[in-house]
Amino acid sequence: MKTIFVTVACALFALSGCTTSGHYPISGEECTSNDPVLKLDANDCLP
């Protein structure tokens, strides 16, 4: 019984992170063509 509960809880947690396309997954803000993140390059992430 505990295994089923943990499985269902994990599935609900995973599904709650889904957002519609065109929105950022964490903030939920709408993505636009003027977002500064679109201008980032992989070299910008290097330490």
MOPAC internal coordinates of N, CA, C and O (Angstrom, degrees):
PM7 1SCF
backbone

  N    0.0000 0     0.00 0     0.00 0    0    0    0
  C    1.4515 1     0.00 0     0.00 0    1    0    0
  C    1.5253 1   110.48 1     0.00 0    2    1    0
  O    1.2310 1   120.66 1   139.09 1    3    2    1
  N    1.3406 1   116.35 1   -40.91 1    3    2    1
  C    1.4522 1   120.47 1  -179.69 1    5    3    2
  C    1.5324 1   110.71 1   -63.83 1    6    5    3
  O    1.2310 1   120.49 1   143.43 1    7    6    5
  N    1.3237 1   116.67 1   -36.57 1    7    6    5
  C    1.4696 1   120.88 1   179.59 1    9    7    6
  C    1.5213 1   111.04 1   -63.97 1   10    9    7
  O    1.2310 1   120.34 1   138.82 1   11   10    9
  N    1.3044 1   116.95 1   -41.18 1   11   10    9
  C    1.4707 1   120.90 1   178.82 1   13   11   10
  C    1.5195 1   109.94 1   -65.03 1   14   13   11
  O    1.2310 1   119.98 1   136.90 1   15   14   13
  N    1.3190 1   117.64 1   -43.10 1   15   14   13
  C    1.4594 1   121.11 1   179.36 1   17   15   14
  C    1.5207 1   111.05 1   -61.55 1   18   17   15
  O    1.2310 1   120.08 1   135.80 1   19   18   17
  N    1.3184 1   117.45 1   -44.20 1   19   18   17
  C    1.4673 1   121.53 1  -179.59 1   21   19   18
  C    1.5272 1   109.80 1   -65.15 1   22   21   19
  O    1.2310 1   120.01 1   138.69 1   23   22   21
  N    1.3119 1   117.59 1   -41.31 1   23   22   21
  C    1.4664 1   121.58 1   179.00 1   25   23   22
  C    1.5202 1   111.13 1   -62.58 1   26   25   23
  O    1.2310 1   120.17 1   134.04 1   27   26   25
  N    1.3116 1   117.28 1   -45.96 1   27   26   25
  C    1.4662 1   121.32 1   179.53 1   29   27   26
  C    1.5272 1   110.41 1   -65.52 1   30   29   27
  O    1.2310 1   119.97 1   138.32 1   31   30   29
  N    1.3148 1   117.66 1   -41.68 1   31   30   29
  C    1.4643 1   121.39 1   179.51 1   33   31   30
  C    1.5286 1   110.49 1   -62.96 1   34   33   31
  O    1.2310 1   120.38 1   137.53 1   35   34   33
  N    1.3148 1   116.88 1   -42.47 1   35   34   33
  C    1.4725 1   120.04 1   178.45 1   37   35   34
  C    1.5223 1   111.31 1   -65.52 1   38   37   35
  O    1.2310 1   119.95 1   139.72 1   39   38   37
  N    1.3055 1   117.70 1   -40.28 1   39   38   37
  C    1.4643 1   121.31 1   179.04 1   41   39   38
  C    1.5258 1   110.57 1   -63.68 1   42   41   39
  O    1.2310 1   120.14 1   136.99 1   43   42   41
  N    1.3148 1   117.33 1   -43.01 1   43   42   41
  C    1.4709 1   120.35 1   178.57 1   45   43   42
  C    1.5200 1   111.27 1   -65.66 1   46   45   43
  O    1.2310 1   120.26 1   141.66 1   47   46   45
  N    1.3081 1   117.12 1   -38.34 1   47   46   45
  C    1.4593 1   121.07 1   178.29 1   49   47   46
  C    1.5252 1   110.29 1   -64.85 1   50   49   47
  O    1.2310 1   120.13 1   137.32 1   51   50   49
  N    1.3221 1   117.35 1   -42.68 1   51   50   49
  C    1.4635 1   121.54 1  -179.58 1   53   51   50
  C    1.5268 1   110.69 1   -65.82 1   54   53   51
  O    1.2310 1   120.11 1   139.24 1   55   54   53
  N    1.3126 1   117.40 1   -40.76 1   55   54   53
  C    1.4603 1   120.63 1  -179.12 1   57   55   54
  C    1.5208 1   112.56 1   -71.63 1   58   57   55
  O    1.2310 1   120.04 1   154.67 1   59   58   57
  N    1.3116 1   117.52 1   -25.33 1   59   58   57
  C    1.4628 1   119.73 1  -178.78 1   61   59   58
  C    1.5271 1   111.29 1   -71.73 1   62   61   59
  O    1.2310 1   119.86 1   162.17 1   63   62   61
  N    1.3225 1   117.87 1   -17.83 1   63   62   61
  C    1.4564 1   121.41 1   178.75 1   65   63   62
  C    1.5124 1   113.39 1   -83.14 1   66   65   63
  O    1.2310 1   119.72 1   171.70 1   67   66   65
  N    1.3066 1   118.15 1    -8.30 1   67   66   65
  C    1.4634 1   121.51 1  -178.47 1   69   67   66
  C    1.5237 1   110.71 1   -75.60 1   70   69   67
  O    1.2310 1   120.91 1   -39.72 1   71   70   69
  N    1.3042 1   115.87 1   140.28 1   71   70   69
  C    1.4574 1   120.69 1   175.53 1   73   71   70
  C    1.5155 1   108.34 1  -129.46 1   74   73   71
  O    1.2310 1   120.69 1   -11.28 1   75   74   73
  N    1.2940 1   116.29 1   168.72 1   75   74   73
  C    1.4498 1   119.57 1   176.33 1   77   75   74
  C    1.5190 1   108.93 1   -73.54 1   78   77   75
  O    1.2310 1   120.49 1   -23.80 1   79   78   77
  N    1.3065 1   116.67 1   156.20 1   79   78   77
  C    1.4596 1   119.06 1   178.04 1   81   79   78
  C    1.5223 1   108.50 1   -67.22 1   82   81   79
  O    1.2310 1   120.88 1   -31.50 1   83   82   81
  N    1.3148 1   115.92 1   148.50 1   83   82   81
  C    1.4540 1   119.72 1  -177.22 1   85   83   82
  C    1.5126 1   113.38 1    91.62 1   86   85   83
  O    1.2310 1   120.11 1  -174.23 1   87   86   85
  N    1.3345 1   117.40 1     5.77 1   87   86   85
  C    1.4563 1   122.52 1   178.71 1   89   87   86
  C    1.5229 1   109.24 1  -131.30 1   90   89   87
  O    1.2310 1   121.09 1   -34.24 1   91   90   89
  N    1.3223 1   115.53 1   145.76 1   91   90   89
  C    1.4542 1   119.97 1   175.33 1   93   91   90
  C    1.5174 1   109.06 1   -71.68 1   94   93   91
  O    1.2310 1   119.99 1   -42.48 1   95   94   93
  N    1.3572 1   117.63 1   137.52 1   95   94   93
  C    1.4651 1   119.41 1  -172.98 1   97   95   94
  C    1.5240 1   115.18 1   -67.81 1   98   97   95
  O    1.2310 1   118.89 1   147.79 1   99   98   97
  N    1.3267 1   119.73 1   -32.21 1   99   98   97
  C    1.4597 1   120.18 1  -175.71 1  101   99   98
  C    1.5172 1   111.27 1   -88.40 1  102  101   99
  O    1.2310 1   120.50 1   130.52 1  103  102  101
  N    1.3375 1   116.65 1   -49.48 1  103  102  101
  C    1.4657 1   119.09 1  -176.60 1  105  103  102
  C    1.5188 1   112.59 1   -84.13 1  106  105  103
  O    1.2310 1   120.23 1   154.18 1  107  106  105
  N    1.3305 1   117.16 1   -25.82 1  107  106  105
  C    1.4559 1   120.79 1  -177.56 1  109  107  106
  C    1.5137 1   113.30 1    80.14 1  110  109  107
  O    1.2310 1   120.51 1  -176.92 1  111  110  109
  N    1.3521 1   116.62 1     3.08 1  111  110  109
  C    1.4546 1   120.14 1   179.78 1  113  111  110
  C    1.5196 1   110.22 1   -70.64 1  114  113  111
  O    1.2310 1   121.22 1   -28.78 1  115  114  113
  N    1.3173 1   115.27 1   151.22 1  115  114  113
  C    1.4536 1   120.86 1  -179.12 1  117  115  114
  C    1.5281 1   110.71 1   -74.90 1  118  117  115
  O    1.2310 1   120.39 1   -42.85 1  119  118  117
  N    1.3147 1   116.87 1   137.15 1  119  118  117
  C    1.4627 1   122.32 1   176.27 1  121  119  118
  C    1.5299 1   108.78 1   -80.94 1  122  121  119
  O    1.2310 1   121.11 1   -43.60 1  123  122  121
  N    1.3214 1   115.48 1   136.40 1  123  122  121
  C    1.4544 1   120.19 1   176.85 1  125  123  122
  C    1.5197 1   109.57 1  -128.50 1  126  125  123
  O    1.2310 1   120.40 1   -11.00 1  127  126  125
  N    1.3088 1   116.83 1   169.00 1  127  126  125
  C    1.4625 1   120.39 1  -179.41 1  129  127  126
  C    1.5230 1   111.70 1   -74.42 1  130  129  127
  O    1.2310 1   119.31 1   169.77 1  131  130  129
  N    1.3395 1   118.92 1   -10.23 1  131  130  129
  C    1.4642 1   122.61 1  -179.72 1  133  131  130
  C    1.5250 1   113.18 1   -97.96 1  134  133  131
  O    1.2310 1   119.63 1  -172.93 1  135  134  133
  N    1.3306 1   118.31 1     7.07 1  135  134  133
  C    1.4661 1   121.17 1  -178.43 1  137  135  134
  C    1.5314 1   110.52 1   -66.08 1  138  137  135
  O    1.2310 1   119.76 1   -49.54 1  139  138  137
  N    1.3323 1   118.07 1   130.46 1  139  138  137
  C    1.4580 1   120.53 1  -179.10 1  141  139  138
  C    1.5249 1   113.07 1   -65.46 1  142  141  139
  O    1.2310 1   119.72 1   158.08 1  143  142  141
  N    1.3160 1   118.15 1   -21.92 1  143  142  141
  C    1.4588 1   120.61 1  -179.57 1  145  143  142
  C    1.5286 1   111.55 1   -65.98 1  146  145  143
  O    1.2310 1   119.89 1   156.07 1  147  146  145
  N    1.3139 1   117.81 1   -23.93 1  147  146  145
  C    1.4580 1   120.98 1   179.86 1  149  147  146
  C    1.5241 1   111.72 1   -69.23 1  150  149  147
  O    1.2310 1   120.22 1   160.64 1  151  150  149
  N    1.3329 1   117.18 1   -19.36 1  151  150  149
  C    1.4553 1   121.35 1  -179.09 1  153  151  150
  C    1.5258 1   112.01 1   -91.42 1  154  153  151
  O    1.2310 1   119.93 1   178.05 1  155  154  153
  N    1.3420 1   117.75 1    -1.95 1  155  154  153
  C    1.4555 1   120.90 1   179.74 1  157  155  154
  C    1.5181 1   110.38 1   -73.03 1  158  157  155
  O    1.2310 1   121.58 1   -29.95 1  159  158  157
  N    1.3130 1   114.59 1   150.05 1  159  158  157
  C    1.4514 1   122.68 1   177.53 1  161  159  158
  C    1.5245 1   107.84 1  -119.15 1  162  161  159
  O    1.2310 1   119.97 1   -18.53 1  163  162  161
  N    1.3227 1   117.67 1   161.47 1  163  162  161
  C    1.4647 1   120.64 1   178.43 1  165  163  162
  C    1.5219 1   111.11 1   -59.96 1  166  165  163
  O    1.2310 1   119.58 1   149.96 1  167  166  165
  N    1.3221 1   118.42 1   -30.04 1  167  166  165
  C    1.4665 1   121.98 1   178.96 1  169  167  166
  C    1.5259 1   112.04 1   -67.70 1  170  169  167
  O    1.2310 1   119.77 1   158.58 1  171  170  169
  N    1.3118 1   118.04 1   -21.42 1  171  170  169
  C    1.4660 1   121.90 1   178.46 1  173  171  170
  C    1.5275 1   111.53 1   -71.39 1  174  173  171
  O    1.2310 1   119.89 1   162.90 1  175  174  173
  N    1.3209 1   117.81 1   -17.10 1  175  174  173
  C    1.4569 1   121.93 1  -176.36 1  177  175  174
  C    1.5282 1   113.11 1   -96.29 1  178  177  175
  O    1.2310 1   119.84 1   175.21 1  179  178  177
  N    1.3127 1   117.90 1    -4.79 1  179  178  177
  C    1.4575 1   120.47 1  -178.65 1  181  179  178
  C    1.5289 1   110.80 1   -74.66 1  182  181  179
  O    1.2310 1   120.47 1   -37.70 1  183  182  181
  N    1.3457 1   116.70 1   142.30 1  183  182  181
  C    1.4725 1   119.30 1  -179.92 1  185  183  182
  C    1.5156 1   111.70 1   -71.99 1  186  185  183
  O    1.2310 1   120.10 1   180.00 1  187  186  185

